[in-house]
Amino acid sequence: MTLGQIIEVVAVAMDIHAGKKEGELYQKLDEARGERMSQFIAIAQALETQI
């Protein structure tokens, strides 16, 4: 293998790793959005019963 090929393999591996991390981040953001939405709904329902 030449140095260029080794660099290409490392670059591909880094891209795959970055893509996986990005996917995990998006999943965490979706979970956080869901939690906030649930909290908002609970607060809205509580306020609705008070009115």
PDB file of N, H, CA, C and O in Angstrom:
ATOM      1  N   MET A   1       0.852  -1.190   0.000  1.00  0.00           N
ATOM      2  CA  MET A   1       0.000   0.000   0.000  1.00  0.00           C
ATOM      3  C   MET A   1       0.884   1.234   0.000  1.00  0.00           C
ATOM      4  O   MET A   1       1.912   1.302   0.674  1.00  0.00           O
ATOM      5  N   THR A   2       0.453   2.177  -0.761  1.00  0.00           N
ATOM      6  H   THR A   2      -0.381   2.122  -1.309  1.00  0.00           H
ATOM      7  CA  THR A   2       1.181   3.438  -0.778  1.00  0.00           C
ATOM      8  C   THR A   2       0.648   4.339   0.320  1.00  0.00           C
ATOM      9  O   THR A   2      -0.399   4.069   0.909  1.00  0.00           O
ATOM     10  N   LEU A   3       1.366   5.395   0.584  1.00  0.00           N
ATOM     11  H   LEU A   3       2.216   5.614   0.106  1.00  0.00           H
ATOM     12  CA  LEU A   3       0.950   6.348   1.612  1.00  0.00           C
ATOM     13  C   LEU A   3      -0.404   6.959   1.252  1.00  0.00           C
ATOM     14  O   LEU A   3      -1.241   7.173   2.129  1.00  0.00           O
ATOM     15  N   GLY A   4      -0.617   7.235  -0.017  1.00  0.00           N
ATOM     16  H   GLY A   4       0.063   7.061  -0.729  1.00  0.00           H
ATOM     17  CA  GLY A   4      -1.899   7.804  -0.458  1.00  0.00           C
ATOM     18  C   GLY A   4      -3.058   6.875  -0.180  1.00  0.00           C
ATOM     19  O   GLY A   4      -4.124   7.323   0.242  1.00  0.00           O
ATOM     20  N   GLN A   5      -2.869   5.587  -0.409  1.00  0.00           N
ATOM     21  H   GLN A   5      -2.003   5.222  -0.752  1.00  0.00           H
ATOM     22  CA  GLN A   5      -3.931   4.609  -0.156  1.00  0.00           C
ATOM     23  C   GLN A   5      -4.224   4.498   1.332  1.00  0.00           C
ATOM     24  O   GLN A   5      -5.378   4.377   1.745  1.00  0.00           O
ATOM     25  N   ILE A   6      -3.175   4.540   2.120  1.00  0.00           N
ATOM     26  H   ILE A   6      -2.238   4.638   1.785  1.00  0.00           H
ATOM     27  CA  ILE A   6      -3.354   4.472   3.573  1.00  0.00           C
ATOM     28  C   ILE A   6      -4.142   5.684   4.057  1.00  0.00           C
ATOM     29  O   ILE A   6      -5.038   5.558   4.893  1.00  0.00           O
ATOM     30  N   ILE A   7      -3.806   6.846   3.533  1.00  0.00           N
ATOM     31  H   ILE A   7      -3.079   6.948   2.855  1.00  0.00           H
ATOM     32  CA  ILE A   7      -4.517   8.067   3.915  1.00  0.00           C
ATOM     33  C   ILE A   7      -5.982   7.980   3.496  1.00  0.00           C
ATOM     34  O   ILE A   7      -6.863   8.415   4.238  1.00  0.00           O
ATOM     35  N   GLU A   8      -6.249   7.426   2.321  1.00  0.00           N
ATOM     36  H   GLU A   8      -5.534   7.073   1.718  1.00  0.00           H
ATOM     37  CA  GLU A   8      -7.629   7.268   1.862  1.00  0.00           C
ATOM     38  C   GLU A   8      -8.420   6.349   2.786  1.00  0.00           C
ATOM     39  O   GLU A   8      -9.567   6.642   3.123  1.00  0.00           O
ATOM     40  N   VAL A   9      -7.812   5.244   3.193  1.00  0.00           N
ATOM     41  H   VAL A   9      -6.881   5.006   2.919  1.00  0.00           H
ATOM     42  CA  VAL A   9      -8.484   4.303   4.096  1.00  0.00           C
ATOM     43  C   VAL A   9      -8.775   4.973   5.435  1.00  0.00           C
ATOM     44  O   VAL A   9      -9.865   4.821   5.987  1.00  0.00           O
ATOM     45  N   VAL A  10      -7.806   5.707   5.951  1.00  0.00           N
ATOM     46  H   VAL A  10      -6.921   5.831   5.503  1.00  0.00           H
ATOM     47  CA  VAL A  10      -7.999   6.410   7.226  1.00  0.00           C
ATOM     48  C   VAL A  10      -9.100   7.462   7.082  1.00  0.00           C
ATOM     49  O   VAL A  10      -9.926   7.622   7.980  1.00  0.00           O
ATOM     50  N   ALA A  11      -9.113   8.172   5.963  1.00  0.00           N
ATOM     51  H   ALA A  11      -8.442   8.041   5.234  1.00  0.00           H
ATOM     52  CA  ALA A  11     -10.133   9.200   5.747  1.00  0.00           C
ATOM     53  C   ALA A  11     -11.525   8.579   5.695  1.00  0.00           C
ATOM     54  O   ALA A  11     -12.470   9.131   6.259  1.00  0.00           O
ATOM     55  N   VAL A  12     -11.660   7.444   5.029  1.00  0.00           N
ATOM     56  H   VAL A  12     -10.893   6.995   4.571  1.00  0.00           H
ATOM     57  CA  VAL A  12     -12.959   6.761   4.962  1.00  0.00           C
ATOM     58  C   VAL A  12     -13.386   6.310   6.356  1.00  0.00           C
ATOM     59  O   VAL A  12     -14.547   6.463   6.736  1.00  0.00           O
ATOM     60  N   ALA A  13     -12.450   5.759   7.108  1.00  0.00           N
ATOM     61  H   ALA A  13     -11.507   5.636   6.799  1.00  0.00           H
ATOM     62  CA  ALA A  13     -12.767   5.314   8.472  1.00  0.00           C
ATOM     63  C   ALA A  13     -13.208   6.498   9.330  1.00  0.00           C
ATOM     64  O   ALA A  13     -14.144   6.378  10.121  1.00  0.00           O
ATOM     65  N   MET A  14     -12.544   7.626   9.179  1.00  0.00           N
ATOM     66  H   MET A  14     -11.784   7.724   8.537  1.00  0.00           H
ATOM     67  CA  MET A  14     -12.910   8.821   9.943  1.00  0.00           C
ATOM     68  C   MET A  14     -14.293   9.316   9.534  1.00  0.00           C
ATOM     69  O   MET A  14     -15.067   9.745  10.390  1.00  0.00           O
ATOM     70  N   ASP A  15     -14.617   9.266   8.250  1.00  0.00           N
ATOM     71  H   ASP A  15     -13.988   8.918   7.555  1.00  0.00           H
ATOM     72  CA  ASP A  15     -15.940   9.675   7.778  1.00  0.00           C
ATOM     73  C   ASP A  15     -17.027   8.771   8.349  1.00  0.00           C
ATOM     74  O   ASP A  15     -18.080   9.250   8.772  1.00  0.00           O
ATOM     75  N   ILE A  16     -16.775   7.480   8.360  1.00  0.00           N
ATOM     76  H   ILE A  16     -15.920   7.092   8.016  1.00  0.00           H
ATOM     77  CA  ILE A  16     -17.746   6.532   8.919  1.00  0.00           C
ATOM     78  C   ILE A  16     -17.968   6.812  10.397  1.00  0.00           C
ATOM     79  O   ILE A  16     -19.102   6.824  10.876  1.00  0.00           O
ATOM     80  N   HIS A  17     -16.880   7.035  11.110  1.00  0.00           N
ATOM     81  H   HIS A  17     -15.959   7.026  10.721  1.00  0.00           H
ATOM     82  CA  HIS A  17     -16.972   7.324  12.545  1.00  0.00           C
ATOM     83  C   HIS A  17     -17.742   8.633  12.775  1.00  0.00           C
ATOM     84  O   HIS A  17     -18.598   8.702  13.658  1.00  0.00           O
ATOM     85  N   ALA A  18     -17.441   9.659  11.990  1.00  0.00           N
ATOM     86  H   ALA A  18     -16.746   9.603  11.273  1.00  0.00           H
ATOM     87  CA  ALA A  18     -18.129  10.939  12.132  1.00  0.00           C
ATOM     88  C   ALA A  18     -19.617  10.788  11.823  1.00  0.00           C
ATOM     89  O   ALA A  18     -20.456  11.386  12.496  1.00  0.00           O
ATOM     90  N   GLY A  19     -19.941  10.002  10.822  1.00  0.00           N
ATOM     91  H   GLY A  19     -19.259   9.515  10.275  1.00  0.00           H
ATOM     92  CA  GLY A  19     -21.344   9.767  10.484  1.00  0.00           C
ATOM     93  C   GLY A  19     -22.082   9.072  11.603  1.00  0.00           C
ATOM     94  O   GLY A  19     -23.233   9.400  11.893  1.00  0.00           O
ATOM     95  N   LYS A  20     -21.426   8.112  12.236  1.00  0.00           N
ATOM     96  H   LYS A  20     -20.492   7.846  12.001  1.00  0.00           H
ATOM     97  CA  LYS A  20     -22.048   7.404  13.359  1.00  0.00           C
ATOM     98  C   LYS A  20     -22.290   8.359  14.516  1.00  0.00           C
ATOM     99  O   LYS A  20     -23.360   8.344  15.124  1.00  0.00           O
ATOM    100  N   LYS A  21     -21.305   9.187  14.821  1.00  0.00           N
ATOM    101  H   LYS A  21     -20.436   9.199  14.327  1.00  0.00           H
ATOM    102  CA  LYS A  21     -21.453  10.151  15.915  1.00  0.00           C
ATOM    103  C   LYS A  21     -22.564  11.152  15.610  1.00  0.00           C
ATOM    104  O   LYS A  21     -23.322  11.539  16.499  1.00  0.00           O
ATOM    105  N   GLU A  22     -22.655  11.569  14.343  1.00  0.00           N
ATOM    106  H   GLU A  22     -22.039  11.254  13.620  1.00  0.00           H
ATOM    107  CA  GLU A  22     -23.696  12.510  13.949  1.00  0.00           C
ATOM    108  C   GLU A  22     -25.068  11.872  14.114  1.00  0.00           C
ATOM    109  O   GLU A  22     -26.004  12.523  14.578  1.00  0.00           O
ATOM    110  N   GLY A  23     -25.190  10.613  13.739  1.00  0.00           N
ATOM    111  H   GLY A  23     -24.429  10.085  13.363  1.00  0.00           H
ATOM    112  CA  GLY A  23     -26.459   9.899  13.913  1.00  0.00           C
ATOM    113  C   GLY A  23     -26.851   9.802  15.369  1.00  0.00           C
ATOM    114  O   GLY A  23     -28.021   9.971  15.712  1.00  0.00           O
ATOM    115  N   GLU A  24     -25.880   9.530  16.233  1.00  0.00           N
ATOM    116  H   GLU A  24     -24.929   9.393  15.954  1.00  0.00           H
ATOM    117  CA  GLU A  24     -26.147   9.458  17.668  1.00  0.00           C
ATOM    118  C   GLU A  24     -26.595  10.812  18.199  1.00  0.00           C
ATOM    119  O   GLU A  24     -27.494  10.896  19.037  1.00  0.00           O
ATOM    120  N   LEU A  25     -25.959  11.872  17.703  1.00  0.00           N
ATOM    121  H   LEU A  25     -25.230  11.804  17.023  1.00  0.00           H
ATOM    122  CA  LEU A  25     -26.332  13.219  18.143  1.00  0.00           C
ATOM    123  C   LEU A  25     -27.763  13.544  17.728  1.00  0.00           C
ATOM    124  O   LEU A  25     -28.530  14.087  18.524  1.00  0.00           O
ATOM    125  N   TYR A  26     -28.130  13.216  16.487  1.00  0.00           N
ATOM    126  H   TYR A  26     -27.507  12.775  15.841  1.00  0.00           H
ATOM    127  CA  TYR A  26     -29.489  13.461  16.036  1.00  0.00           C
ATOM    128  C   TYR A  26     -30.498  12.667  16.859  1.00  0.00           C
ATOM    129  O   TYR A  26     -31.589  13.159  17.148  1.00  0.00           O
ATOM    130  N   GLN A  27     -30.143  11.453  17.234  1.00  0.00           N
ATOM    131  H   GLN A  27     -29.257  11.054  17.000  1.00  0.00           H
ATOM    132  CA  GLN A  27     -31.037  10.644  18.059  1.00  0.00           C
ATOM    133  C   GLN A  27     -31.234  11.293  19.425  1.00  0.00           C
ATOM    134  O   GLN A  27     -32.352  11.334  19.937  1.00  0.00           O
ATOM    135  N   LYS A  28     -30.157  11.800  20.015  1.00  0.00           N
ATOM    136  H   LYS A  28     -29.248  11.767  19.599  1.00  0.00           H
ATOM    137  CA  LYS A  28     -30.264  12.463  21.317  1.00  0.00           C
ATOM    138  C   LYS A  28     -31.112  13.730  21.208  1.00  0.00           C
ATOM    139  O   LYS A  28     -31.909  14.028  22.098  1.00  0.00           O
ATOM    140  N   LEU A  29     -30.938  14.473  20.116  1.00  0.00           N
ATOM    141  H   LEU A  29     -30.291  14.231  19.393  1.00  0.00           H
ATOM    142  CA  LEU A  29     -31.740  15.679  19.924  1.00  0.00           C
ATOM    143  C   LEU A  29     -33.214  15.339  19.780  1.00  0.00           C
ATOM    144  O   LEU A  29     -34.067  16.034  20.331  1.00  0.00           O
ATOM    145  N   ASP A  30     -33.521  14.280  19.046  1.00  0.00           N
ATOM    146  H   ASP A  30     -32.827  13.716  18.598  1.00  0.00           H
ATOM    147  CA  ASP A  30     -34.911  13.846  18.902  1.00  0.00           C
ATOM    148  C   ASP A  30     -35.500  13.443  20.241  1.00  0.00           C
ATOM    149  O   ASP A  30     -36.648  13.771  20.542  1.00  0.00           O
ATOM    150  N   GLU A  31     -34.722  12.735  21.046  1.00  0.00           N
ATOM    151  H   GLU A  31     -33.789  12.469  20.802  1.00  0.00           H
ATOM    152  CA  GLU A  31     -35.193  12.340  22.372  1.00  0.00           C
ATOM    153  C   GLU A  31     -35.457  13.562  23.240  1.00  0.00           C
ATOM    154  O   GLU A  31     -36.455  13.613  23.960  1.00  0.00           O
ATOM    155  N   ALA A  32     -34.565  14.544  23.173  1.00  0.00           N
ATOM    156  H   ALA A  32     -33.755  14.502  22.588  1.00  0.00           H
ATOM    157  CA  ALA A  32     -34.738  15.764  23.968  1.00  0.00           C
ATOM    158  C   ALA A  32     -35.986  16.521  23.518  1.00  0.00           C
ATOM    159  O   ALA A  32     -36.734  17.039  24.348  1.00  0.00           O
ATOM    160  N   ARG A  33     -36.209  16.584  22.211  1.00  0.00           N
ATOM    161  H   ARG A  33     -35.601  16.164  21.537  1.00  0.00           H
ATOM    162  CA  ARG A  33     -37.416  17.248  21.703  1.00  0.00           C
ATOM    163  C   ARG A  33     -38.670  16.535  22.206  1.00  0.00           C
ATOM    164  O   ARG A  33     -39.640  17.176  22.610  1.00  0.00           O
ATOM    165  N   GLY A  34     -38.637  15.220  22.177  1.00  0.00           N
ATOM    166  H   GLY A  34     -37.849  14.699  21.849  1.00  0.00           H
ATOM    167  CA  GLY A  34     -39.782  14.450  22.661  1.00  0.00           C
ATOM    168  C   GLY A  34     -40.055  14.701  24.127  1.00  0.00           C
ATOM    169  O   GLY A  34     -41.208  14.831  24.537  1.00  0.00           O
ATOM    170  N   GLU A  35     -38.994  14.769  24.920  1.00  0.00           N
ATOM    171  H   GLU A  35     -38.058  14.663  24.587  1.00  0.00           H
ATOM    172  CA  GLU A  35     -39.156  15.028  26.352  1.00  0.00           C
ATOM    173  C   GLU A  35     -39.740  16.415  26.593  1.00  0.00           C
ATOM    174  O   GLU A  35     -40.626  16.589  27.430  1.00  0.00           O
ATOM    175  N   ARG A  36     -39.237  17.394  25.856  1.00  0.00           N
ATOM    176  H   ARG A  36     -38.518  17.252  25.176  1.00  0.00           H
ATOM    177  CA  ARG A  36     -39.766  18.757  26.015  1.00  0.00           C
ATOM    178  C   ARG A  36     -41.224  18.822  25.599  1.00  0.00           C
ATOM    179  O   ARG A  36     -42.029  19.495  26.244  1.00  0.00           O
ATOM    180  N   MET A  37     -41.566  18.126  24.525  1.00  0.00           N
ATOM    181  H   MET A  37     -40.912  17.579  24.002  1.00  0.00           H
ATOM    182  CA  MET A  37     -42.954  18.128  24.066  1.00  0.00           C
ATOM    183  C   MET A  37     -43.850  17.483  25.119  1.00  0.00           C
ATOM    184  O   MET A  37     -44.947  17.973  25.387  1.00  0.00           O
ATOM    185  N   SER A  38     -43.388  16.394  25.713  1.00  0.00           N
ATOM    186  H   SER A  38     -42.497  15.996  25.496  1.00  0.00           H
ATOM    187  CA  SER A  38     -44.162  15.729  26.763  1.00  0.00           C
ATOM    188  C   SER A  38     -44.358  16.655  27.960  1.00  0.00           C
ATOM    189  O   SER A  38     -45.448  16.722  28.528  1.00  0.00           O
ATOM    190  N   GLN A  39     -43.307  17.362  28.338  1.00  0.00           N
ATOM    191  H   GLN A  39     -42.421  17.307  27.877  1.00  0.00           H
ATOM    192  CA  GLN A  39     -43.405  18.302  29.459  1.00  0.00           C
ATOM    193  C   GLN A  39     -44.372  19.433  29.132  1.00  0.00           C
ATOM    194  O   GLN A  39     -45.174  19.845  29.971  1.00  0.00           O
ATOM    195  N   PHE A  40     -44.285  19.927  27.902  1.00  0.00           N
ATOM    196  H   PHE A  40     -43.635  19.592  27.221  1.00  0.00           H
ATOM    197  CA  PHE A  40     -45.174  21.007  27.485  1.00  0.00           C
ATOM    198  C   PHE A  40     -46.631  20.556  27.531  1.00  0.00           C
ATOM    199  O   PHE A  40     -47.500  21.288  28.004  1.00  0.00           O
ATOM    200  N   ILE A  41     -46.887  19.358  27.040  1.00  0.00           N
ATOM    201  H   ILE A  41     -46.180  18.764  26.656  1.00  0.00           H
ATOM    202  CA  ILE A  41     -48.251  18.827  27.043  1.00  0.00           C
ATOM    203  C   ILE A  41     -48.753  18.656  28.474  1.00  0.00           C
ATOM    204  O   ILE A  41     -49.903  18.978  28.774  1.00  0.00           O
ATOM    205  N   ALA A  42     -47.895  18.151  29.356  1.00  0.00           N
ATOM    206  H   ALA A  42     -46.961  17.889  29.113  1.00  0.00           H
ATOM    207  CA  ALA A  42     -48.292  17.971  30.757  1.00  0.00           C
ATOM    208  C   ALA A  42     -48.617  19.310  31.406  1.00  0.00           C
ATOM    209  O   ALA A  42     -49.590  19.415  32.153  1.00  0.00           O
ATOM    210  N   ILE A  43     -47.818  20.326  31.131  1.00  0.00           N
ATOM    211  H   ILE A  43     -47.028  20.241  30.524  1.00  0.00           H
ATOM    212  CA  ILE A  43     -48.071  21.659  31.689  1.00  0.00           C
ATOM    213  C   ILE A  43     -49.363  22.236  31.118  1.00  0.00           C
ATOM    214  O   ILE A  43     -50.162  22.826  31.846  1.00  0.00           O
ATOM    215  N   ALA A  44     -49.563  22.063  29.815  1.00  0.00           N
ATOM    216  H   ALA A  44     -48.914  21.584  29.224  1.00  0.00           H
ATOM    217  CA  ALA A  44     -50.780  22.574  29.179  1.00  0.00           C
ATOM    218  C   ALA A  44     -52.017  21.888  29.750  1.00  0.00           C
ATOM    219  O   ALA A  44     -53.034  22.541  29.986  1.00  0.00           O
ATOM    220  N   GLN A  45     -51.940  20.604  29.967  1.00  0.00           N
ATOM    221  H   GLN A  45     -51.114  20.074  29.775  1.00  0.00           H
ATOM    222  CA  GLN A  45     -53.078  19.879  30.542  1.00  0.00           C
ATOM    223  C   GLN A  45     -53.344  20.333  31.970  1.00  0.00           C
ATOM    224  O   GLN A  45     -54.497  20.478  32.374  1.00  0.00           O
ATOM    225  N   ALA A  46     -52.288  20.557  32.726  1.00  0.00           N
ATOM    226  H   ALA A  46     -51.351  20.440  32.398  1.00  0.00           H
ATOM    227  CA  ALA A  46     -52.455  21.030  34.103  1.00  0.00           C
ATOM    228  C   ALA A  46     -53.098  22.415  34.119  1.00  0.00           C
ATOM    229  O   ALA A  46     -53.972  22.693  34.940  1.00  0.00           O
ATOM    230  N   LEU A  47     -52.665  23.268  33.218  1.00  0.00           N
ATOM    231  H   LEU A  47     -51.955  23.042  32.551  1.00  0.00           H
ATOM    232  CA  LEU A  47     -53.259  24.607  33.145  1.00  0.00           C
ATOM    233  C   LEU A  47     -54.709  24.537  32.702  1.00  0.00           C
ATOM    234  O   LEU A  47     -55.552  25.297  33.178  1.00  0.00           O
ATOM    235  N   GLU A  48     -54.993  23.623  31.792  1.00  0.00           N
ATOM    236  H   GLU A  48     -54.308  23.006  31.405  1.00  0.00           H
ATOM    237  CA  GLU A  48     -56.356  23.485  31.296  1.00  0.00           C
ATOM    238  C   GLU A  48     -57.319  23.077  32.419  1.00  0.00           C
ATOM    239  O   GLU A  48     -58.463  23.531  32.458  1.00  0.00           O
ATOM    240  N   THR A  49     -56.858  22.238  33.308  1.00  0.00           N
ATOM    241  H   THR A  49     -55.929  21.869  33.277  1.00  0.00           H
ATOM    242  CA  THR A  49     -57.732  21.813  34.404  1.00  0.00           C
ATOM    243  C   THR A  49     -57.925  22.933  35.424  1.00  0.00           C
ATOM    244  O   THR A  49     -58.911  22.940  36.160  1.00  0.00           O
ATOM    245  N   GLN A  50     -56.993  23.871  35.467  1.00  0.00           N
ATOM    246  H   GLN A  50     -56.192  23.865  34.868  1.00  0.00           H
ATOM    247  CA  GLN A  50     -57.108  24.982  36.408  1.00  0.00           C
ATOM    248  C   GLN A  50     -58.034  26.081  35.901  1.00  0.00           C
ATOM    249  O   GLN A  50     -58.529  26.896  36.679  1.00  0.00           O
ATOM    250  N   ILE A  51     -58.260  26.094  34.606  1.00  0.00           N
ATOM    251  H   ILE A  51     -57.858  25.432  33.974  1.00  0.00           H
ATOM    252  CA  ILE A  51     -59.081  27.176  34.024  1.00  0.00           C
ATOM    253  C   ILE A  51     -60.539  26.862  34.115  1.00  0.00           C
ATOM    254  O   ILE A  51     -61.370  27.657  33.677  1.00  0.00           O
TER     255      ILE A  51
END
